């Protein structure tokens, strides 16, 4: 008789325990789902290669196009040699020759056909269209991105400085002007001493520095 009395009581206790645990399991599952959704929607913040608002986008630059709450449209894209980028919904969009703000406005206007009040951000993450070259007696000759207001002296520093064999008084800047190549002299020691600062020219895209 004692066993028959205890059995229903045990069943009732087990039922109460399972009932109390169920909401917790559902709550944990909902919390995990919310966290997973937030992680899926999270997008790492890109690092801007320039904060110059007047920077002109060119071919081979990398752009981060972010559309708020529209992860399917947001992406990092290269500017093609024809000056255009490819985006979902919009296909080809001209980008070269525009500032990031101008491109942002253009994409926003085009997306209004598909989205309600799109919020677009355009960031230049890599500058590949503006290049300068340095060759000869420097430690790291080659091609370098042209940074805003970069000078000859800054490019030499970026290239690791001169080698021990460099003739630093006969450095040349070669530049194409109106279809012709023009050479400018650069005397490192004179410029460094402050006697000929005008020789430390601000570089332009396509400039080449030759260090004999």
C-alpha positions in Angstrom: 0.0 0.0 0.0 2.9 2.3 0.8 4.3 1.9 -2.8 1.0 2.6 -4.4 0.7 5.8 -2.4 4.2 7.1 -3.3 4.1 6.4 -7.0 1.5 9.1 -8.0 3.3 11.6 -5.9 6.6 10.9 -7.7 4.9 11.3 -11.1 3.4 14.6 -10.0 6.7 16.0 -8.8 8.5 15.0 -12.1 5.7 16.8 -14.1 6.2 20.0 -12.1 10.0 19.9 -12.6 9.6 19.5 -16.4 7.1 22.3 -16.5 9.4 24.7 -14.7 12.4 23.9 -16.9 10.5 24.3 -20.2 10.3 28.2 -20.1 14.0 28.4 -19.3 14.8 26.2 -22.3 12.6 28.3 -24.6 14.1 31.5 -23.2 17.7 30.2 -23.8 16.8 29.2 -27.3 15.3 32.6 -28.1 18.4 34.3 -26.6 20.7 32.2 -28.7 18.7 32.9 -31.8 18.8 36.7 -31.1 22.6 36.6 -30.6 23.1 34.5 -33.7 21.0 37.0 -35.8 23.0 39.9 -34.4 26.3 38.3 -35.2 25.1 37.4 -38.7 24.0 41.1 -39.3 27.2 42.5 -37.8 29.7 43.8 -40.4 33.2 44.7 -39.5 33.9 48.4 -39.8 36.2 49.1 -42.7 39.3 51.2 -42.3 39.4 54.3 -44.6 42.5 54.7 -46.7 41.9 58.4 -46.9 39.8 61.0 -45.0 40.2 63.6 -47.7 36.6 64.6 -48.8 37.9 65.8 -52.1 39.6 62.6 -53.0 38.7 61.5 -56.6 38.0 57.8 -57.0 39.9 56.1 -59.8 40.2 52.7 -61.4 41.5 49.8 -59.2 40.5 51.6 -56.0 38.7 49.4 -53.4 35.4 50.8 -52.0 33.3 49.7 -49.1 29.6 50.3 -49.9 27.4 50.0 -46.8 23.6 50.2 -46.9 22.1 50.3 -43.4 20.2 47.2 -42.6 20.7 45.8 -46.2 23.5 43.3 -45.9 22.7 41.8 -49.3 23.5 45.0 -51.0 26.4 46.1 -48.8 29.8 44.9 -49.9 33.4 45.8 -50.7 34.0 46.2 -54.5 36.9 47.2 -56.8 36.6 50.0 -59.3 37.0 48.3 -62.7 39.3 49.6 -65.4 36.2 51.1 -67.1 35.6 53.2 -64.0 32.5 51.4 -62.8 31.5 49.2 -59.9 29.0 46.3 -59.7 26.3 46.3 -57.0 23.2 44.1 -56.5 19.9 45.7 -57.7 21.9 48.4 -59.6 24.3 46.4 -61.7 27.0 48.8 -63.1 27.4 52.2 -61.4 30.0 54.8 -62.6 32.4 55.6 -59.8 35.7 56.9 -61.3 35.9 60.7 -61.3 33.6 61.1 -58.3 34.3 61.8 -54.7 33.1 59.3 -52.1 30.2 61.7 -51.1 29.2 62.1 -54.8 29.1 58.4 -55.3 27.2 58.0 -52.1 24.5 60.4 -53.3 24.3 58.7 -56.7 23.9 55.2 -55.2 21.3 56.5 -52.7 19.3 58.0 -55.5 19.3 54.8 -57.6 18.4 52.6 -54.6 15.2 54.7 -53.9 13.6 52.7 -56.7 14.0 49.5 -54.6 14.3 50.6 -51.0 12.6 53.0 -48.7 14.9 55.8 -47.5 18.2 53.9 -48.1 21.2 55.1 -46.0 24.4 54.6 -47.9 28.0 55.1 -46.8 31.0 54.9 -49.2 34.5 54.5 -47.9 37.7 54.2 -49.9 39.5 51.2 -48.3 42.4 51.0 -50.7 44.0 53.6 -53.0 45.3 51.8 -56.1 44.5 54.4 -58.8 47.0 57.0 -57.6 50.5 55.5 -57.8 54.0 56.9 -57.9 57.2 55.0 -58.7 60.7 55.2 -57.3 63.7 53.3 -58.8 67.4 53.1 -58.5 69.5 53.3 -55.2 66.8 53.1 -52.6 66.2 50.1 -50.2 62.7 49.3 -51.5 62.3 50.5 -55.1 58.9 50.0 -56.7 55.4 51.3 -56.9 53.7 53.0 -54.0 50.2 54.5 -53.4 50.2 58.3 -53.7 49.0 59.6 -50.3 47.5 63.1 -50.0 50.1 65.9 -50.3 53.0 63.3 -50.5 56.4 64.9 -51.4 59.6 63.6 -52.9 61.2 63.4 -49.5 58.2 61.4 -48.1 58.3 58.9 -51.0 62.1 58.4 -50.4 61.3 57.7 -46.7 58.5 55.3 -47.7 60.9 53.4 -49.9 63.3 52.8 -47.0 65.7 55.6 -47.7 68.8 55.7 -49.9 71.3 52.9 -50.2 75.0 53.6 -49.4 75.7 53.9 -53.1 73.1 56.6 -53.9 74.1 59.9 -55.4 71.6 62.0 -53.4 72.5 65.2 -55.1 71.3 64.1 -58.5 67.9 62.7 -57.8 65.4 63.3 -60.6 61.6 63.6 -60.7 60.1 62.6 -64.0 56.6 63.8 -64.8 54.4 63.8 -67.9 53.1 67.3 -68.6 51.0 68.0 -71.7 52.2 64.8 -73.3 55.9 65.5 -72.7 58.2 64.1 -70.0 59.7 66.8 -67.8 62.6 66.3 -65.4 62.9 68.1 -62.0 66.1 68.1 -59.9 66.2 67.1 -56.3 69.2 67.6 -54.1 68.6 65.6 -50.9 71.2 67.3 -48.7 70.3 70.8 -49.8 66.6 70.2 -49.2 67.2 68.6 -45.8 69.4 71.6 -44.8 66.5 73.9 -45.8 68.4 75.7 -48.5 66.3 74.5 -51.5 62.9 73.5 -50.1 61.2 74.3 -53.4 62.8 71.2 -54.9 60.7 69.0 -52.5 57.8 69.0 -54.9 54.3 67.5 -54.1 53.9 64.4 -56.2 51.2 63.7 -58.7 49.8 60.4 -60.0 52.2 58.7 -62.3 55.4 60.6 -61.1 58.6 58.6 -61.1 61.6 59.3 -58.9 65.0 58.1 -60.2 67.9 57.8 -57.7 71.3 57.2 -59.5 
